[in-house]
Amino acid sequence: MKGSFHDAFKGLKNLRKNGINLPVIVTVTKDNLKKDIKNFNFLINNGLKEIKYSPVYDSIKDNFSISNEDWFGYLKNIVLKT
């Protein structure tokens, strides 16, 4: 399955070229949990200044959801390492 990131980022860059600056939302899942600083720096280095985070929680065990401990660790890494 192909992700939507590249298409969405291409669209975002086109909007920015035309003076439209939008916030971005980072969905935090098990897949990108350990890429916290890399993803944050990528967004900042590409001129994005309004970044919102949306952690995926679920009441059942699945392949995407993170725990409260994971989420707080993610935030702590971004704050302490940037």
N, C-alpha and C positions, 0 to 999 in steps of 0.2 A: 504494500500500500504506500502510495506517495504522500508525503506530508504537504501541508499548505504553506510552510514557512517561506520558501523561495518566491512563490507567486505573491504572497502577501507583502513581503519586503520589497519586491520590485514595484508593486503598486504604491507602497508607502513612499518610496524614493521618488516616484513620478509626482505624487501629490506635493512633496516637499519642494521639488523643482518649480512648481507652480505656486509657491507661497502658502501652501496649506500644511500646517504642522499639527499633527494629531498625536495624542498619547498612545502608548502601546501597552498591551496587557500580556504579561508573561504567565502562562499557565504552568505551575510547578507540579511535576509528577515524579514518579520514581525514575523515569528515563532521564530527566535533566537535573535531578537533585544535586548531583556532584559537579555540575557545570556552572555553579552559581556565579563565581567570579568571572569566568570566561564569558558567560552570556551577558552579565552586567557590563563588563568592559566593552564588549562588542557593540552593545546599544549606545553607550556613552561615546565611543569612538566614531560612531556613525551619526552623531549629532542629535540623538534623541535625549530629551531632557525631562520628559514626563513619562515615568515608567510605573505601571501598577502591577502588582503581583496577585495572582489568584491560585492558591493552593488547592489541590484536588483531595478532598476528604470523602470517605465513604464509610458506611457502617459495616461493610463486609470486606473481607480480604480480596483484593484484585491486583492486577498488574500495574495500576496507575496511581492509586491512592497513597498518600503519605501520612505519617503519624504527626501528632503535635510536636513531638521531640524533633523529628526531621525538619519540620517547618521552622521551629525556633532556631535550630542549628543553621539552616539555610540563611535566615535573616541575620543571625550573628556573624556568619562568615562574610556576608556582603558589607555589613557595617564595620567590622574590625579589619578587613583586608583591603578596603578601598580608601 
